[in-house]
Amino acid sequence: MIFVFAGSAVAGTLLRLEWAPADSERFFAHPLLDNAVLLVGLALWTPAVLLAVRVCGKRPAGTLASVTGRLRWGWLGWCFGLAAVVLVIQNLVLIVWSLFQENSETVTGETPGWSELLLSLLVLWALVPFQAAAEEFVFRGWLVQLFGGFLRSPWPGVAVASLLFALAHGFGQMSGFLLLCYSAAWWGWLTIRTGGLEAVIAVHTVNNLIAFSLSAVFGELADESTAADAPWEALAAELLFAPAFCLIAARLADRRGIPTRTPSPTA
């Protein structure tokens, strides 16, 4: 990440790009460019942690992804479909709910033109899946397996990883912090229940794609808030929809015969 930000700083200087104000947490003044740099930096967590597992853990890097030693692409596709259905319904519920709130927040950004919007969506949809997957490789993959290396139970690892996942999004409102901890705990359970990261990569990716896409549509990409700033309404919806997705995904994994244990080595 240091190399990404340093390289961006050099490139921005050479190209004479406009920097963000000094009192801002952003890097570049252009919100799409700033978000792209951040997403690329986060995406690099995946090769970093895979290399660490291979070199320091002395085991195949694919064991971080699932019990079969690789990402199960067919199962990942099913999870993307399920996540899309559940999260679209969840966001529609939140939108309808906000219409009945007297003090609901209004959109302050300026709606972009079609060309700018299309470019934003193309960049975000290309980078967000790698960013979301990287966070899952770290928080639901490596951290949980790290604790599992010296504890008989995986749940302490899930608890610590869930807390660190929430803290990694910064300090916002208590509702946002609880939402992140709650979601992460369910995702940790789902990872163990399905024997891999596919389901949580899917739900994390779809969640972020919806959030970034809405920000792009309403001209809110410059907004520096994160999931840690989520309101109580979002937490209330998550209390229902997080377990709904996880329980349905677990049931679907059973029906499709998805392996949840590492196969025993043959003689």
Backbone as CSV, one residue per row, in Angstrom:
resi,resn,N_x,N_y,N_z,CA_x,CA_y,CA_z,C_x,C_y,C_z
1,MET,0.825,-1.198,0.000,0.000,0.000,0.000,0.863,1.253,0.000
2,ILE,2.008,1.189,0.699,2.922,2.326,0.708,3.417,2.617,-0.706
3,PHE,3.784,1.542,-1.436,4.256,1.720,-2.806,3.152,2.307,-3.698
4,VAL,1.902,1.872,-3.485,0.791,2.390,-4.292,0.609,3.879,-4.058
5,PHE,0.589,4.287,-2.789,0.376,5.702,-2.491,1.586,6.540,-2.907
6,ALA,2.800,5.989,-2.716,3.995,6.729,-3.136,4.023,6.879,-4.654
7,GLY,3.709,5.793,-5.362,3.666,5.869,-6.819,2.602,6.828,-7.304
8,SER,1.454,6.847,-6.612,0.384,7.775,-6.983,0.811,9.217,-6.748
9,ALA,1.556,9.427,-5.670,2.027,10.785,-5.383,2.993,11.262,-6.467
10,VAL,3.902,10.381,-6.891,4.849,10.739,-7.947,4.110,11.008,-9.260
11,ALA,3.182,10.085,-9.604,2.431,10.258,-10.843,1.589,11.525,-10.802
12,GLY,0.969,11.786,-9.659,0.156,12.992,-9.536,0.980,14.262,-9.681
13,THR,2.212,14.229,-9.161,3.097,15.392,-9.297,3.524,15.599,-10.739
14,LEU,3.907,14.505,-11.406,4.362,14.604,-12.796,3.234,15.053,-13.725
15,LEU,2.023,14.560,-13.454,0.884,14.904,-14.303,0.181,16.176,-13.847
16,ARG,0.677,16.746,-12.746,0.115,17.979,-12.196,-1.375,17.842,-11.888
17,LEU,-1.697,16.732,-11.227,-3.079,16.504,-10.832,-3.403,17.347,-9.600
18,GLU,-4.668,17.610,-9.418,-5.102,18.443,-8.291,-5.197,17.584,-7.035
19,TRP,-4.574,18.067,-5.950,-4.594,17.332,-4.698,-5.830,17.698,-3.884
20,ALA,-6.210,16.810,-2.979,-7.330,17.091,-2.079,-6.908,18.146,-1.063
21,PRO,-7.860,18.874,-0.474,-7.512,19.869,0.545,-6.767,19.240,1.719
22,ALA,-5.968,20.043,2.394,-5.139,19.536,3.488,-5.962,18.966,4.631
23,ASP,-7.152,19.498,4.851,-7.987,19.027,5.957,-8.837,17.821,5.574
24,SER,-8.623,17.276,4.374,-9.392,16.135,3.908,-8.614,14.843,4.135
25,GLU,-9.331,13.743,4.279,-8.700,12.441,4.410,-8.404,11.827,3.046
26,ARG,-8.810,12.502,1.979,-8.589,11.990,0.634,-7.197,12.373,0.136
27,PHE,-6.824,11.736,-0.981,-5.494,11.903,-1.569,-5.554,12.882,-2.742
28,PHE,-6.393,12.559,-3.722,-6.577,13.411,-4.891,-7.902,14.163,-4.790
29,ALA,-7.966,15.300,-5.461,-9.198,16.080,-5.460,-10.294,15.378,-6.245
30,HIS,-9.909,14.670,-7.338,-10.910,13.964,-8.131,-11.352,12.717,-7.365
31,PRO,-12.625,12.600,-6.992,-13.060,11.500,-6.124,-12.898,10.120,-6.739
32,LEU,-13.126,9.983,-8.052,-12.988,8.671,-8.682,-11.539,8.204,-8.637
33,LEU,-10.608,9.091,-8.961,-9.191,8.744,-8.917,-8.761,8.396,-7.499
34,ASP,-9.239,9.165,-6.542,-8.877,8.908,-5.154,-9.393,7.540,-4.697
35,ASN,-10.639,7.211,-5.030,-11.192,5.911,-4.669,-10.469,4.774,-5.382
36,ALA,-10.069,4.996,-6.625,-9.362,3.957,-7.378,-8.021,3.634,-6.728
37,VAL,-7.298,4.660,-6.284,-6.011,4.438,-5.627,-6.205,3.639,-4.338
38,LEU,-7.215,3.996,-3.564,-7.477,3.281,-2.321,-7.859,1.833,-2.589
39,LEU,-8.699,1.585,-3.580,-9.127,0.226,-3.898,-7.959,-0.634,-4.370
40,VAL,-7.074,-0.067,-5.172,-5.902,-0.815,-5.624,-5.002,-1.149,-4.448
41,GLY,-4.802,-0.185,-3.552,-3.976,-0.441,-2.373,-4.526,-1.568,-1.515
42,LEU,-5.843,-1.586,-1.324,-6.464,-2.653,-0.540,-6.417,-3.987,-1.263
43,ALA,-6.562,-3.971,-2.580,-6.538,-5.206,-3.357,-5.210,-5.937,-3.224
44,LEU,-4.137,-5.195,-2.972,-2.819,-5.818,-2.843,-2.684,-6.658,-1.578
45,TRP,-3.662,-6.566,-0.673,-3.645,-7.453,0.491,-3.703,-8.917,0.064
46,THR,-4.381,-9.208,-1.032,-4.525,-10.609,-1.454,-3.179,-11.242,-1.800
47,PRO,-2.396,-10.710,-2.736,-1.106,-11.343,-2.990,-0.182,-11.316,-1.791
48,ALA,-0.289,-10.273,-0.960,0.576,-10.196,0.221,0.296,-11.341,1.190
49,VAL,-0.982,-11.574,1.479,-1.316,-12.601,2.464,-1.140,-14.004,1.880
50,LEU,-1.378,-14.166,0.574,-1.139,-15.462,-0.063,0.344,-15.808,-0.035
51,LEU,1.192,-14.812,-0.282,2.639,-15.032,-0.228,3.080,-15.354,1.196
52,ALA,2.509,-14.655,2.173,2.866,-14.905,3.569,2.514,-16.335,3.981
53,VAL,1.347,-16.802,3.560,0.931,-18.166,3.886,1.857,-19.180,3.229
54,ARG,2.224,-18.917,1.988,3.068,-19.871,1.261,4.489,-19.921,1.824
55,VAL,5.055,-18.754,2.136,6.446,-18.693,2.574,6.580,-18.981,4.065
56,CYS,5.782,-18.274,4.875,5.898,-18.421,6.330,5.101,-19.607,6.854
57,GLY,3.936,-19.843,6.274,3.119,-20.960,6.722,3.524,-22.281,6.114
58,LYS,4.335,-22.214,5.045,4.840,-23.425,4.380,3.693,-24.368,3.995
59,ARG,2.672,-23.792,3.396,1.542,-24.577,2.902,1.023,-23.919,1.629
60,PRO,0.261,-24.643,0.826,-0.256,-24.039,-0.410,-1.090,-22.801,-0.119
61,ALA,-0.881,-21.754,-0.899,-1.616,-20.508,-0.681,-3.112,-20.704,-0.851
62,GLY,-3.509,-21.670,-1.688,-4.923,-21.905,-1.919,-5.683,-22.392,-0.711
63,THR,-4.979,-22.920,0.295,-5.664,-23.376,1.502,-6.279,-22.222,2.271
64,LEU,-5.886,-21.002,1.915,-6.505,-19.833,2.531,-7.907,-19.605,1.986
65,ALA,-8.172,-20.094,0.766,-9.444,-19.826,0.097,-10.531,-20.807,0.491
66,SER,-10.192,-22.094,0.582,-11.207,-23.090,0.918,-10.534,-24.387,1.336
67,VAL,-11.342,-25.317,1.794,-10.828,-26.615,2.230,-10.320,-27.448,1.060
68,THR,-10.675,-27.079,-0.158,-10.195,-27.812,-1.328,-8.882,-27.250,-1.866
69,GLY,-8.376,-26.180,-1.258,-7.120,-25.599,-1.694,-7.235,-24.643,-2.855
70,ARG,-8.441,-24.168,-3.147,-8.649,-23.235,-4.254,-10.010,-22.580,-4.093
71,LEU,-10.244,-21.528,-4.869,-11.583,-20.949,-4.939,-12.478,-21.856,-5.775
72,ARG,-13.659,-22.143,-5.274,-14.621,-22.989,-5.993,-15.513,-22.061,-6.816
73,TRP,-15.139,-21.883,-8.098,-15.740,-20.843,-8.923,-17.235,-21.061,-9.168
74,GLY,-17.647,-22.303,-9.356,-19.070,-22.550,-9.541,-19.875,-22.146,-8.327
75,TRP,-19.388,-22.510,-7.159,-20.054,-22.148,-5.908,-20.028,-20.632,-5.715
76,LEU,-18.935,-19.987,-6.107,-18.846,-18.534,-6.007,-19.928,-17.866,-6.850
77,GLY,-20.195,-18.405,-8.035,-21.243,-17.852,-8.884,-22.614,-17.948,-8.243
78,TRP,-22.934,-19.091,-7.646,-24.207,-19.245,-6.936,-24.323,-18.227,-5.803
79,CYS,-23.224,-18.001,-5.088,-23.239,-17.063,-3.966,-23.453,-15.631,-4.447
80,PHE,-22.885,-15.286,-5.592,-23.105,-13.950,-6.146,-24.578,-13.743,-6.483
81,GLY,-25.205,-14.747,-7.056,-26.622,-14.623,-7.376,-27.472,-14.435,-6.137
82,LEU,-27.200,-15.237,-5.105,-27.957,-15.115,-3.860,-27.718,-13.768,-3.195
83,ALA,-26.450,-13.324,-3.159,-26.132,-12.040,-2.532,-26.823,-10.892,-3.252
84,ALA,-26.870,-10.948,-4.576,-27.523,-9.883,-5.335,-28.994,-9.774,-4.968
85,VAL,-29.686,-10.907,-4.867,-31.108,-10.894,-4.534,-31.336,-10.338,-3.130
86,VAL,-30.598,-10.865,-2.156,-30.807,-10.470,-0.758,-30.463,-8.997,-0.544
87,LEU,-29.328,-8.544,-1.092,-28.890,-7.176,-0.824,-29.700,-6.137,-1.596
88,VAL,-30.205,-6.485,-2.759,-31.089,-5.560,-3.466,-32.371,-5.367,-2.657
89,ILE,-32.923,-6.443,-2.134,-34.125,-6.330,-1.294,-33.822,-5.497,-0.052
90,GLN,-32.665,-5.752,0.573,-32.292,-5.002,1.770,-32.198,-3.505,1.485
91,ASN,-31.565,-3.131,0.381,-31.424,-1.713,0.063,-32.755,-1.079,-0.321
92,LEU,-33.631,-1.836,-0.974,-34.962,-1.310,-1.282,-35.744,-1.047,-0.001
93,VAL,-35.610,-1.939,0.979,-36.270,-1.738,2.271,-35.758,-0.464,2.932
94,LEU,-34.443,-0.254,2.894,-33.865,0.944,3.504,-34.309,2.212,2.779
95,ILE,-34.402,2.148,1.451,-34.840,3.320,0.688,-36.287,3.669,1.018
96,VAL,-37.153,2.657,1.044,-38.557,2.895,1.393,-38.679,3.414,2.810
97,TRP,-37.895,2.821,3.719,-37.913,3.255,5.122,-37.519,4.727,5.219
98,SER,-36.487,5.135,4.459,-36.016,6.517,4.543,-37.070,7.513,4.054
99,LEU,-37.952,7.070,3.164,-38.988,7.964,2.652,-39.976,8.381,3.735
100,PHE,-40.089,7.552,4.772,-41.035,7.844,5.845,-40.358,8.504,7.048
101,GLN,-39.053,8.808,6.924,-38.337,9.471,8.002,-38.417,10.979,7.822
102,GLU,-38.795,11.680,8.886,-38.933,13.126,8.803,-37.586,13.811,8.604
103,ASN,-36.538,13.287,9.268,-35.223,13.913,9.212,-34.264,13.115,8.326
104,SER,-34.785,12.538,7.265,-33.934,11.743,6.385,-32.929,12.648,5.679
105,GLU,-31.712,12.103,5.458,-30.654,12.874,4.827,-30.946,13.061,3.339
106,THR,-30.611,14.222,2.837,-30.802,14.505,1.417,-29.479,14.356,0.683
107,VAL,-29.557,14.095,-0.597,-28.357,13.958,-1.415,-27.799,15.344,-1.685
108,THR,-26.511,15.536,-1.371,-25.889,16.854,-1.527,-24.985,16.919,-2.746
109,GLY,-24.665,15.782,-3.338,-23.773,15.778,-4.488,-24.486,16.191,-5.759
110,GLU,-23.698,16.406,-6.801,-24.242,16.794,-8.101,-24.246,15.577,-9.013
111,THR,-25.405,15.252,-9.550,-25.520,14.084,-10.417,-24.610,14.244,-11.627
112,PRO,-23.716,13.259,-11.889,-22.764,13.401,-13.004,-23.436,13.169,-14.351
113,GLY,-22.729,13.548,-15.407,-23.214,13.273,-16.744,-23.055,11.801,-17.077
114,TRP,-23.637,11.408,-18.225,-23.635,9.992,-18.579,-22.228,9.455,-18.798
115,SER,-21.363,10.219,-19.457,-20.007,9.738,-19.728,-19.216,9.588,-18.438
116,GLU,-19.331,10.563,-17.537,-18.625,10.485,-16.250,-19.167,9.350,-15.400
117,LEU,-20.480,9.173,-15.426,-21.088,8.096,-14.648,-20.651,6.737,-15.178
118,LEU,-20.636,6.572,-16.496,-20.224,5.297,-17.082,-18.774,4.980,-16.738
119,LEU,-17.905,5.987,-16.831,-16.499,5.774,-16.474,-16.371,5.375,-15.004
120,SER,-17.109,6.047,-14.141,-17.053,5.735,-12.714,-17.489,4.299,-12.444
121,LEU,-18.581,3.892,-13.067,-19.082,2.537,-12.851,-18.104,1.496,-13.391
122,LEU,-17.505,1.758,-14.546,-16.542,0.811,-15.111,-15.338,0.637,-14.195
123,VAL,-14.802,1.746,-13.688,-13.630,1.677,-12.804,-13.982,0.982,-11.493
124,LEU,-15.093,1.358,-10.911,-15.474,0.792,-9.613,-15.812,-0.694,-9.723
125,TRP,-16.544,-1.060,-10.755,-16.915,-2.468,-10.916,-15.704,-3.330,-11.260
126,ALA,-14.668,-2.736,-11.813,-13.452,-3.489,-12.110,-12.591,-3.687,-10.869
127,LEU,-12.614,-2.728,-9.933,-11.704,-2.770,-8.789,-12.338,-3.291,-7.505
128,VAL,-13.608,-3.012,-7.285,-14.249,-3.382,-6.018,-14.187,-4.884,-5.727
129,PRO,-14.418,-5.776,-6.703,-14.325,-7.213,-6.374,-12.968,-7.618,-5.802
130,PHE,-11.890,-7.025,-6.296,-10.559,-7.354,-5.791,-10.355,-6.787,-4.380
131,GLN,-10.895,-5.596,-4.137,-10.793,-5.007,-2.795,-11.583,-5.807,-1.775
132,ALA,-12.804,-6.177,-2.114,-13.639,-6.943,-1.183,-13.045,-8.320,-0.921
133,ALA,-12.558,-8.972,-1.965,-11.940,-10.292,-1.795,-10.706,-10.200,-0.909
134,ALA,-9.910,-9.135,-1.086,-8.698,-8.975,-0.284,-9.025,-8.870,1.198
135,GLU,-10.060,-8.103,1.537,-10.446,-7.981,2.943,-10.915,-9.321,3.503
136,GLU,-11.581,-10.120,2.688,-12.027,-11.432,3.162,-10.852,-12.395,3.334
137,PHE,-9.882,-12.339,2.430,-8.694,-13.179,2.578,-7.963,-12.872,3.884
138,VAL,-7.977,-11.601,4.284,-7.285,-11.213,5.511,-8.120,-11.524,6.747
139,PHE,-9.370,-11.036,6.785,-10.140,-11.085,8.026,-10.882,-12.402,8.236
140,ARG,-11.425,-13.000,7.193,-12.125,-14.277,7.355,-11.234,-15.458,6.990
141,GLY,-10.129,-15.202,6.298,-9.231,-16.276,5.922,-8.039,-16.382,6.843
142,TRP,-7.064,-15.507,6.652,-5.800,-15.621,7.354,-5.932,-15.475,8.875
143,LEU,-6.651,-14.458,9.354,-6.734,-14.228,10.796,-7.382,-15.403,11.524
144,VAL,-8.475,-15.913,10.970,-9.169,-17.032,11.613,-8.283,-18.281,11.594
145,GLN,-7.597,-18.537,10.485,-6.718,-19.700,10.418,-5.501,-19.526,11.317
146,LEU,-5.052,-18.284,11.499,-3.929,-18.029,12.397,-4.257,-18.481,13.813
147,PHE,-5.437,-18.078,14.305,-5.843,-18.496,15.638,-6.109,-19.997,15.689
148,GLY,-6.646,-20.533,14.596,-6.912,-21.964,14.553,-5.655,-22.813,14.568
149,GLY,-4.499,-22.184,14.296,-3.251,-22.924,14.313,-2.791,-23.315,15.707
150,PHE,-3.264,-22.574,16.727,-2.841,-22.925,18.088,-4.008,-23.010,19.074
151,LEU,-5.237,-22.908,18.586,-6.414,-23.095,19.429,-7.283,-24.188,18.826
152,ARG,-7.964,-24.920,19.673,-8.817,-26.000,19.187,-10.105,-25.461,18.575
153,SER,-10.502,-24.275,18.972,-11.749,-23.698,18.477,-11.460,-22.537,17.532
154,PRO,-12.224,-22.395,16.452,-12.024,-21.254,15.547,-12.697,-19.974,16.026
155,TRP,-13.583,-20.068,17.020,-14.414,-18.920,17.367,-13.655,-17.760,17.986
156,PRO,-12.592,-17.971,18.787,-11.805,-16.801,19.219,-11.231,-16.030,18.035
157,GLY,-10.791,-16.745,17.004,-10.296,-16.077,15.813,-11.374,-15.289,15.108
158,VAL,-12.585,-15.848,15.041,-13.708,-15.137,14.422,-14.018,-13.867,15.202
159,ALA,-13.998,-13.954,16.540,-14.308,-12.791,17.371,-13.272,-11.687,17.189
160,VAL,-12.002,-12.049,17.244,-10.942,-11.045,17.084,-10.973,-10.450,15.675
161,ALA,-11.133,-11.300,14.664,-11.178,-10.811,13.289,-12.367,-9.881,13.071
162,SER,-13.510,-10.187,13.684,-14.690,-9.336,13.540,-14.452,-7.966,14.156
163,LEU,-13.816,-7.941,15.310,-13.508,-6.666,15.968,-12.526,-5.855,15.140
164,LEU,-11.477,-6.494,14.647,-10.480,-5.787,13.844,-11.085,-5.305,12.524
165,PHE,-11.991,-6.096,11.955,-12.668,-5.691,10.720,-13.454,-4.414,10.936
166,ALA,-14.161,-4.326,12.071,-14.927,-3.114,12.373,-14.001,-1.928,12.598
167,LEU,-12.923,-2.146,13.341,-11.993,-1.053,13.628,-11.278,-0.572,12.364
168,ALA,-11.067,-1.475,11.402,-10.373,-1.101,10.171,-11.165,-0.092,9.357
169,HIS,-12.467,0.020,9.601,-13.300,0.979,8.873,-13.327,2.346,9.549
170,GLY,-12.583,2.496,10.642,-12.517,3.780,11.324,-13.579,3.904,12.408
171,PHE,-13.529,5.016,13.114,-14.457,5.266,14.201,-15.551,6.219,13.714
172,GLY,-16.769,5.731,13.679,-17.902,6.544,13.259,-18.958,6.561,14.345
173,GLN,-20.148,6.109,13.986,-21.228,6.014,14.965,-21.239,4.623,15.602
174,MET,-21.797,4.554,16.799,-21.902,3.264,17.473,-22.736,2.289,16.655
175,SER,-23.757,2.784,15.964,-24.589,1.915,15.137,-23.770,1.292,14.016
176,GLY,-22.871,2.074,13.409,-22.030,1.539,12.348,-21.027,0.520,12.865
177,PHE,-20.461,0.782,14.025,-19.504,-0.163,14.620,-20.188,-1.485,14.938
178,LEU,-21.376,-1.428,15.525,-22.107,-2.652,15.859,-22.526,-3.394,14.592
179,LEU,-22.911,-2.656,13.556,-23.287,-3.287,12.292,-22.113,-4.074,11.718
180,LEU,-20.927,-3.477,11.721,-19.754,-4.137,11.169,-19.377,-5.373,11.983
181,CYS,-19.407,-5.258,13.306,-19.093,-6.412,14.156,-20.102,-7.534,13.940
182,TYR,-21.369,-7.181,13.867,-22.433,-8.169,13.700,-22.317,-8.885,12.360
183,SER,-22.138,-8.105,11.292,-22.001,-8.698,9.962,-20.771,-9.597,9.899
184,ALA,-19.652,-9.111,10.435,-18.407,-9.875,10.381,-18.529,-11.187,11.145
185,ALA,-19.246,-11.175,12.265,-19.424,-12.406,13.027,-20.212,-13.439,12.225
186,TRP,-21.278,-12.994,11.569,-22.050,-13.905,10.726,-21.217,-14.412,9.558
187,TRP,-20.429,-13.526,8.962,-19.592,-13.941,7.835,-18.525,-14.937,8.286
188,GLY,-17.991,-14.745,9.498,-17.038,-15.709,10.022,-17.679,-17.073,10.210
189,TRP,-18.901,-17.072,10.739,-19.631,-18.340,10.897,-19.868,-18.994,9.536
190,LEU,-20.235,-18.196,8.540,-20.535,-18.740,7.218,-19.280,-19.317,6.561
191,THR,-18.143,-18.677,6.770,-16.886,-19.195,6.220,-16.594,-20.591,6.744
192,ILE,-16.747,-20.779,8.044,-16.509,-22.098,8.639,-17.587,-23.081,8.213
193,ARG,-18.815,-22.612,8.149,-19.947,-23.485,7.813,-19.863,-24.014,6.390
194,THR,-19.327,-23.196,5.460,-19.251,-23.614,4.058,-17.851,-24.058,3.649
195,GLY,-16.885,-23.959,4.565,-15.543,-24.435,4.272,-14.772,-23.584,3.284
196,GLY,-15.088,-22.290,3.194,-14.365,-21.446,2.252,-14.843,-20.009,2.274
197,LEU,-14.167,-19.185,1.512,-14.434,-17.746,1.497,-15.409,-17.309,0.419
198,GLU,-15.864,-18.227,-0.429,-16.644,-17.830,-1.598,-17.898,-17.037,-1.240
199,ALA,-18.658,-17.518,-0.261,-19.922,-16.859,0.079,-19.698,-15.461,0.630
200,VAL,-18.676,-15.299,1.480,-18.440,-13.979,2.072,-17.799,-13.031,1.067
201,ILE,-16.996,-13.549,0.151,-16.471,-12.699,-0.920,-17.630,-12.167,-1.758
202,ALA,-18.594,-13.026,-2.051,-19.731,-12.616,-2.865,-20.566,-11.546,-2.169
203,VAL,-20.929,-11.769,-0.918,-21.795,-10.814,-0.233,-21.064,-9.500,0.014
204,HIS,-19.780,-9.561,0.320,-18.992,-8.340,0.535,-18.866,-7.555,-0.771
205,THR,-18.606,-8.256,-1.871,-18.462,-7.597,-3.171,-19.761,-6.929,-3.598
206,VAL,-20.860,-7.661,-3.519,-22.150,-7.103,-3.938,-22.532,-5.913,-3.064
207,ASN,-22.299,-6.024,-1.770,-22.599,-4.923,-0.858,-21.831,-3.663,-1.249
208,ASN,-20.525,-3.813,-1.510,-19.712,-2.656,-1.862,-20.047,-2.113,-3.255
209,LEU,-20.376,-3.009,-4.185,-20.753,-2.555,-5.521,-22.012,-1.703,-5.468
210,ILE,-22.980,-2.128,-4.683,-24.217,-1.346,-4.556,-23.923,0.013,-3.930
211,ALA,-23.116,0.010,-2.862,-22.811,1.259,-2.168,-22.053,2.226,-3.077
212,PHE,-21.021,1.738,-3.755,-20.237,2.607,-4.635,-21.060,3.071,-5.835
213,SER,-21.876,2.178,-6.376,-22.688,2.545,-7.538,-23.680,3.645,-7.185
214,LEU,-24.331,3.527,-6.035,-25.264,4.575,-5.612,-24.538,5.894,-5.382
215,SER,-23.335,5.811,-4.805,-22.549,7.035,-4.602,-22.198,7.686,-5.933
216,ALA,-21.855,6.844,-6.923,-21.522,7.394,-8.243,-22.733,8.031,-8.899
217,VAL,-23.881,7.372,-8.809,-25.098,7.882,-9.442,-25.501,9.228,-8.861
218,PHE,-25.376,9.382,-7.543,-25.828,10.609,-6.885,-24.693,11.604,-6.654
219,GLY,-23.523,11.351,-7.259,-22.420,12.296,-7.143,-21.843,12.405,-5.755
220,GLU,-21.827,11.289,-5.024,-21.373,11.298,-3.637,-20.047,10.565,-3.438
221,LEU,-19.265,10.355,-4.502,-18.006,9.634,-4.369,-16.999,10.372,-3.489
222,ALA,-17.167,11.675,-3.360,-16.260,12.451,-2.512,-16.596,12.322,-1.030
223,ASP,-17.716,11.713,-0.716,-18.124,11.526,0.669,-17.121,10.624,1.378
224,GLU,-16.570,11.071,2.497,-15.528,10.329,3.204,-16.085,9.378,4.260
225,SER,-17.394,9.264,4.366,-17.977,8.354,5.352,-17.819,6.911,4.892
226,THR,-17.820,6.000,5.861,-17.693,4.570,5.589,-18.848,3.834,6.241
227,ALA,-18.793,2.504,6.199,-19.829,1.711,6.862,-19.851,1.965,8.364
228,ALA,-18.736,2.472,8.906,-18.698,2.791,10.337,-19.629,3.947,10.684
229,ASP,-20.067,4.690,9.687,-20.987,5.812,9.908,-22.436,5.442,9.613
230,ALA,-22.705,4.148,9.452,-24.062,3.712,9.122,-25.040,4.075,10.246
231,PRO,-26.259,4.494,9.896,-27.248,4.879,10.910,-27.901,3.655,11.543
232,TRP,-28.745,3.912,12.524,-29.420,2.826,13.250,-30.378,2.057,12.340
233,GLU,-30.947,2.739,11.345,-31.842,2.043,10.422,-31.101,0.937,9.665
234,ALA,-29.854,1.229,9.268,-29.055,0.225,8.566,-28.733,-0.952,9.483
235,LEU,-28.458,-0.661,10.754,-28.198,-1.742,11.712,-29.434,-2.606,11.901
236,ALA,-30.597,-1.964,11.999,-31.838,-2.721,12.174,-32.088,-3.651,10.998
237,ALA,-31.844,-3.170,9.779,-32.028,-4.020,8.603,-31.006,-5.149,8.580
238,GLU,-29.785,-4.850,8.988,-28.724,-5.864,8.980,-29.026,-6.987,9.970
239,LEU,-29.695,-6.661,11.068,-30.058,-7.687,12.047,-30.892,-8.792,11.418
240,LEU,-31.641,-8.450,10.381,-32.484,-9.427,9.694,-31.792,-10.017,8.473
241,PHE,-31.195,-9.166,7.649,-30.713,-9.636,6.350,-29.365,-10.355,6.414
242,ALA,-28.504,-10.027,7.382,-27.225,-10.743,7.494,-27.440,-12.222,7.799
243,PRO,-28.235,-12.563,8.840,-28.491,-13.988,9.063,-29.313,-14.623,7.950
244,ALA,-30.177,-13.848,7.305,-30.970,-14.406,6.204,-30.050,-14.897,5.094
245,PHE,-29.113,-14.061,4.673,-28.189,-14.486,3.622,-27.354,-15.673,4.068
246,CYS,-26.802,-15.599,5.281,-25.889,-16.650,5.741,-26.597,-17.993,5.896
247,LEU,-27.797,-17.984,6.441,-28.530,-19.238,6.637,-28.969,-19.841,5.305
248,ILE,-29.402,-18.977,4.375,-29.786,-19.486,3.050,-28.571,-20.036,2.323
249,ALA,-27.437,-19.330,2.411,-26.210,-19.798,1.759,-25.753,-21.126,2.343
250,ALA,-25.848,-21.281,3.655,-25.455,-22.540,4.290,-26.358,-23.682,3.829
251,ARG,-27.644,-23.395,3.744,-28.590,-24.400,3.268,-28.312,-24.759,1.812
252,LEU,-28.016,-23.754,0.996,-27.715,-23.987,-0.405,-26.432,-24.809,-0.553
253,ALA,-25.449,-24.552,0.307,-24.210,-25.331,0.267,-24.471,-26.800,0.577
254,ASP,-25.372,-27.060,1.527,-25.728,-28.443,1.844,-26.386,-29.119,0.656
255,ARG,-27.300,-28.417,0.017,-28.038,-29.000,-1.100,-27.122,-29.280,-2.293
256,ARG,-26.086,-28.465,-2.452,-25.179,-28.634,-3.580,-23.972,-29.499,-3.230
257,GLY,-23.922,-29.990,-2.008,-22.838,-30.882,-1.610,-21.478,-30.209,-1.556
258,ILE,-21.436,-28.955,-1.124,-20.175,-28.224,-1.026,-19.363,-28.774,0.144
259,PRO,-18.129,-29.220,-0.078,-17.324,-29.776,1.026,-16.967,-28.710,2.044
260,THR,-17.053,-29.062,3.304,-16.756,-28.126,4.388,-15.573,-28.561,5.232
261,ARG,-14.975,-29.696,4.900,-13.806,-30.182,5.631,-12.689,-30.480,4.660
262,THR,-11.465,-30.314,5.111,-10.330,-30.683,4.268,-10.307,-32.185,4.066
263,PRO,-10.210,-32.646,2.826,-10.191,-34.114,2.592,-9.014,-34.765,3.301
264,SER,-9.255,-35.950,3.847,-8.181,-36.687,4.512,-7.184,-37.163,3.466
265,PRO,-5.874,-37.051,3.760,-4.876,-37.510,2.802,-4.948,-39.024,2.632
266,THR,-4.788,-39.486,1.404,-4.818,-40.914,1.142,-3.443,-41.522,1.433
267,ALA,-3.420,-42.829,1.587,-2.154,-43.500,1.869,-1.192,-43.336,0.696
